[in-house]
Amino acid sequence: MKSERCQNDSVFLLPHVQYIDVYRVIGDMKVLLLGATGLLGHNVLRRLLDDGHEVVVLVRRAGAIAIDGTWREVVGSLLSDADLLRAAEGCDAIINCAGITDMSLRHLSDYLPVNAGLCRRMVSVCEQCGIKVIVHTSTVNTIGNGTCERPSKGDETMRDPFVDSLYAKSKRAGEEFLAEAVRVHPDWHVVVINPGFILGACDVRPSSGRMLLAAYRRRVMAAPPGGKAFVAVQDVAQACVNALVRGISGNRYIVVNSGACMSMADLYRLQAYVTGYRQTIVALPRWLVTSAGAIGSMMRAVGVRTDLCLNNVRQLMVQEYYDGGRAVDELGINQTPIAEAIKEFHQWREQHFSKL
């Protein structure tokens, strides 16, 4: 069986192997985890507990976490300085997985309070509580994307169409707050994780898993012409936890499966193969995708809330390909096959959906 890699007209799979986690970082830090109820947050929480850390989570409502384990739960708001201080008391580090990702929002101000303002609040909390370790999750879209032949290694600046993405701009603003904190506090350890498109288990809402569900078991599926760098959620969680003690302060780390840069059509083919159904993929022409985006932009202009708009569909038509080699080397993370991530997404959903 061939290895999984970037390809436009066929699906490639890694052979099934047993992965041994040789990069586990065992520790006994007390960690405040923000965004614990999301896809990544659930997996980071599980990883922290497995590695022996004591965990405090700040959540909007009690009982919102869908995994088993023991942690301290503080009910409050990410936008409240008092609640953040209460949760951070006695902690050694903060891992931030929180973020506003809703692509239907129309104004930068809708994203900034959590995606950027929370970073400013974290710095203030760390200064008041004597915390010197921050691991922040951003997005790979704050880094210039590459192509299948020349994936971005992280040195490129944001480029079109992501320079116009409200989400990416808000995430970049958060990174800038943390970069300034590193300059002001050179003794701090601050690492930014820039993941690709995350797939895997514990996608409660679902979030990124909506892309898989949109095509799941459909006889015919339309696919836009672009592609993305995908990553299994457990690899991003591993990067976040390992970054507590690894990595270089002030650095941004692209976390993707470097062998899983694939077109949207290939993702749908891979899902059909992994979960056992047949599907015909219809390639959407660029003019049709652009026309749909223009209609969506007009709808948004008159107050209709929709993900569809010109900028969002432009992002579906570019190659978003990245190389995560530096994170593998410096943070010590695995490269889980995307086939496994797809399988785990569906298995977890089948086992837990009735309980949610």
N, C-alpha and C positions, 0 to 999 in steps of 0.2 A: 504494500500500500504506500502511496506517495505521501510526502510530507506536506503539511498545510502551509501555503504560501500565497502571495499575491497573484491572482490570476483572474481574468475577466470571463472566461467561458467554461470553466470547469471547477469542480470542488476538490480540494485536497485535504486529506485527513492525516493526522499523526496516528501511527499504530498505537493500540492501547498498551500502555505500560503502567507499572506501579511507581508512583512518584514518592520519593523519600525526601522529606524536608530536612536538608542538611544545614539550613540557615536559621534555625530557630534560636531566638535570643531570649534566654531565660532571665527573668529579672524580678525585682520585688519593689518596683516603683509604685507610688500612688498616683494614678492618672485620672484627670478630669477629661471625660469624653463628651464632646458636643456633637449633636446630630446622631445620636445613638439609635434612633428609631428608623432610619433610612436603610437602604440596601447596603451601602458601605459601612454605615455605623454599626449595624447588627454584626457584620463580619469582623470589624475591628474589635468590638466588644468580646466576641467569642475568642479571638486571637489573644487579646490581652489576658483574659481569664486562663486560657490554656497555657500561656507563658508565665503564669504565676504572679501577675500584677494585681494590685488592689485598684478597683475602679469605682469612680463616682460618675454618675450620669445626670445631666440636667435635661429634664423633659417637661413638655407642656402639660401632660396628664399622666397620672400614675398608671402602671400596668400596660404601657404601650409597647413594650419590648416583647418580641415573639420567640425568644430563645430561653433556655433554662440556664441557671447559674446564680451566683451570689454577687451582688454589687450594691452600692449605696445609691439610692435614688433621691434626687432633689427635684421637687416640682417648682417650676418657675419659667421665666422667659429669657431667651438668649439676648434680648434687647434691654434687659434690666441689669444695670451695674450691680445693684444690691444682690440680685439672685446669683449672678456670676461670682461675686465675691464669696457669697455663702457656700456655693458649691466648690470653689477652688481652695477653701481653707484647708491647710495641711497637705496639699497636693505637691508633687514633685514636677509634674509636667501636664501640658494640655495637648490633646489631639482634637483637632477641629475637622469634623466631617459634615458640618452643616452647610446648607446652601439652598438658594432659591434657583430652581432650574426651569420653571414654567415658561415655555416658549410663547405662550399667548399674552404675556404681559407686554404693555405698550410703551412703558416709560422707564428710563434708567433708574429713576427714583424708586421704582418697585423692587429693584434688585439690590440697590446699594446698602440698605440697613443691615442685611444679613451677610451678603457676599463681600462687602468691604468694611462697613461699620463694625461688624463683630470682630474683625482683625484689630481694629483700633482699641476696642474694649478689651480684647485678650491681652494686648500689650500693657494696658493700664492695670489690669488685674494682676498680671505677672509682676509688675513693679511694686504693687502694694503687698503682694503675698510672698515675694521672694522666690518666685518660680523662674527658672532659667532655661526651660526646655519647652519649645512649641513645635508641633508638627501640624502643618496646615494643608488641607486638601483643596487644590484649585482645579484647573482643567487644562488639558493639553492645548486647547484652543487659544491660550494666551501666548503660545509659541508658534512661530511660523511653520505651516505644514509643508511637507515634502511630497514627492511622488513615489510610486511603487518602485521605480528604479533608483531613486535618490531620496530615501526617507529622511526627514528632519532629525538631527541629533540633539537639538535643543539650543543651538546658538542663533537661530533665526528669530527675528521680531515678528509680531503679529502681522498678518497680511490679509488682504481681501479674500473672502467676504467677512472674515471674523473681526476685522477692525470696526465693522458696523454692527456687530452683535452686542446687544445690550447685556446679555449674560456674560460674554467674554470680557467686555469692558469693565463690568463690575468686579469680576474675579481678578482682573489685572490690577485694579485699584486696591484690592485687598492685599495682593502680593507686594505692592509698593509700600503699604503701611509696615509690613513685616521686614522689608529690605531696610527701611529707615530704622526699625528697632535694632537690627543687627549692627548698623553703623553706630547707634547710640550706646548699645550694650554689647561690646565685642566679646564679653565672657559668656554670652548666652549661646545656646545651641538651637537654632531656628532652621527648620528644613521644610521646603514646600514640595508637595507631591502633585505632579501633573498627570493624572490618569487619562487614558483614552476612553473609548466607549465601554462602560463596565457592564458585564453580564454575569449572572450567577444566582445562587440560592439566597433566600431571605429577602426577595424583592416584594415586600408586603403590599405596596400600593396598587399595581406595580409602577416602577419608574422607567428605567431603560428597557425593562422587559416588555413594555408596550410594543416595541418594535418587533419583537419575536411573536407576540400574540396577534399582531395585525396580520401576519402571514400564516399563522399556525393552522394546518390542515385545510387550507383553502386550495381548491383545485387549480385556480389561476391566481397569480399574484403579480401585480405591476411593480416594477423596481425602477427607481431613479438612477441616473447614470453615474453617480459618485461612489465613493468608497470611504471606509473608516479604518482606523487602527483599533482593534478590539482588545479587551483584556478581561481575564477572569477576576471576579471580585476578590477571591481569596489572595490573589497575588498583590492587589492594591492594599488589602488589609495587612498583609505581611510587610509591605513597604512602609506603611504608616507606623507599625509597631517597631520594626527594626530601626527606623529613623530616630527613635528615642535615644539610641546610643550609637548609631552609625550615620555615615554621610558627613558632608562638609557643611557647616553652618553657613547660611546665606545662599546655598545652592538650590536650584530647582531640578527635580528629577522626573523625567518622562517615564511613566509606568505603563507600558503596553506590551502585548505579546508581539515581539518584532517579526515573528513568522506568520502573524495573523492579520496583515493588512489586506483587506479583501473588499471587493465591490459589494454593494447591497444585494445584488442578484446572487452572488456567491454565498452570502450569509443565509439567504433564504434556502438555497440548495443544500447547504450544510445542515440547517435545521431539519429539512425534510428527510435527509439521509439519517441523521442521528435518531429522530423520533419515529421513522418508519412510515412515511407516506409519500405519495407521488404528487408532484406539483409542476405546473407549467409556468415559467417565468416570462413575463412580457416586459421588454425593455421600453421604458417611457422615453420618447424623444425630448430633447432639451426645450424645444419651443413649447411643448405641451406643459411641461413642469413650470416653465417661466410664466406661461399664461395663467395657470392655476394660482401661482404666487401673486400675480398682479390682481386677480380677482379677490384673493384673500386680503391684500393690502387695502383695496377699496372697501371691503367689508369692515376691516378694522378702523378705517377712517370715519365710519359712521357709527362706531361704538360696538360692533359685533366682536365678541371675544372668540378668537380662533388662533390656532398655531400657524395657520396658513398665511404667509406673507412673502414678499419678494426676497427679503434677506434670508429668511429661514430656508426657502427652497434653493436658493443659491448655495447654501451650505451642503445641500444634498447632492449637488452636482460637481463637487470638487473632490480630488483625492486628498484625504486627510491622513497621510501616512507618516509614521514616526518610528524612530529607532530607540528602544528602551535599554540599550546595552549598558549605559552608565549606571542605571539603577540596579541592574543585575550585578555589576561589578562592585559598586560602592555600598549598596544597601543589602545585597545578598538576597535576592528574591528568585522565586521559581518562575517558570514560563508555562503555565498550565494551558493545554490545548483548548481552543475555543469550543471544540466539540464537547469537551467535558463540562464547560461552563453552561452551554445550552442544555445539556442533559440534566445538570444539577438544578437549573432554573425550573424546568418542568417537573422534575421529581419532587422538589420542595413544594412547589405550588399544588401538586396533586395530594401531597401528604398533609398540608396545612391549610389549604384554602377554606375548607369547611369550618375551621376553628377561628377564622379571622372575622 
